[in-house]
Amino acid sequence: MKSENNQKIKLLKIMDILQQESDEEHPIRTSEFCRRLQEMHISCDTRTLGKDMRFLNEQGYEILYRMLGHEKAYYVMDRSFSVPELRILIDAVQAANFITEKKTQELTAKIAALGGGYRAEILKGSIVRFNTRKHSNESVLYTVDTLEQALLQKKKISFLYFALDENHERVYRFDKRRYTEDPIALIYHEDNYYIMCFNLKWGHVTNYRIDRMADVRMEEEDIDRRTEETMRKLDFAGYTGEAFRMYGGEPKKIKLLFADELLPVVYDKFGEDTKVKRVREGQLEAFVKVQLSTTFFGWICQFPGQMLVSWPPSVVDYIDSLRDGINRIMAKVEACEPFEAFGSTGWYTDEFGPVFPEEEWDEETEDHGEETEDWDEEAE
């Protein structure tokens, strides 16, 4: 009876061996096939194996062979993923901050196995470690699964949110009280995974890093109708594509002046479709939309003497105030005096964006300075 049952799965075993252990460079000889199947208590000989291979080809499985001496050797070429495709997937896992080192190794092995035994060894043997700053939250994949279920069922979520202190210990926000939010979408941005939510209290979209979430639960309560309205209206492609969106802040149209050599940087950050205009020899300008925050200020500071914001005046003043604040802090540090971080220039949180007086965010009503009619579309 056992032998009869084994015969019933003979074709499955043949395909399993072919997919896992064969390719064009590693065909499996007929004699080797017969030996492997007989070890599984599956009767097989040269004649019956040939019939099985023809039957599988008739059913749409592309099984090829070539002669090795006087013997046929079989292999398969068609796979779900090619080696370059698997390499891209492995590289993406390696580069993702939110996937821990342990889980990275597990996922890499699983992805490599999709290429079959020989290709898996090639892929695993040539892995390049892209990211050594892996996070330590081992529950991140379980968190993603819970969030996916909540999104599918349109349910609220609750969770704890934390940061790490100087001793690498978790420090929970709001005295370890639970956040309750309406989830909208999962977003991958600059090596981190976020859950986009609609915050009912503040009436706008907020973002939380998944690797900083703990004890994530899907609640019984459905998401609010205002959240569903936001989901229908929200331009997800525009939202995720907008520079510095993940860092909070009021969206602002600004004019950048920058040196010629920074044009690739501008294209990388804002997209290759960004309209650029030459101002003078060695200097270009572009209107771009950013999330105005200290993160944007930090980005600008990477290019001292090569890039500045020239419009609108409110943003120029904002950047000047941050620069002045940093200068004051440095002066106090050099004098060994205590200071209050950043004074009244404002700061931001991961969740709620910048905290500034409302009047600082009034719509700009002044002239656009050097703007010409060529920029009407961008400035509107």
ABEGO torsion letter per residue (X at the ends): XAAAAAAAAAAAAAAAAAAAABBAABBBBAAAAAAAAAAAGBBBBAAAAAAAAAAAAAAGBBBBBBBBEABBBBBBABBABBAAAAAAAAAAAAABAABBAAAAAAAAAAAAAAAEAAAAAAAAAABBBABAABBABAAAAAAAAAAAAAAAAGBBBBBBBBBBBAAGBBBBBGGGBBBBBBBABBBBBGGBBBBBBBBAAAGBBBBBBAAABBGBBBBABBBBAAAAAAAAABBAAAAAABBGAAAEEBBBBBBBBBBAAAAAAAAAAAEAABBBBBABBGBBBBBBBBBBBAAAAAAAAABBGABBBAOBAAAAAAAAAAAAAAAAAAAAAAAGBBBBBGEAAEBBBAAAEBBBBAAAABBBABBAEABBAAAAAAAX
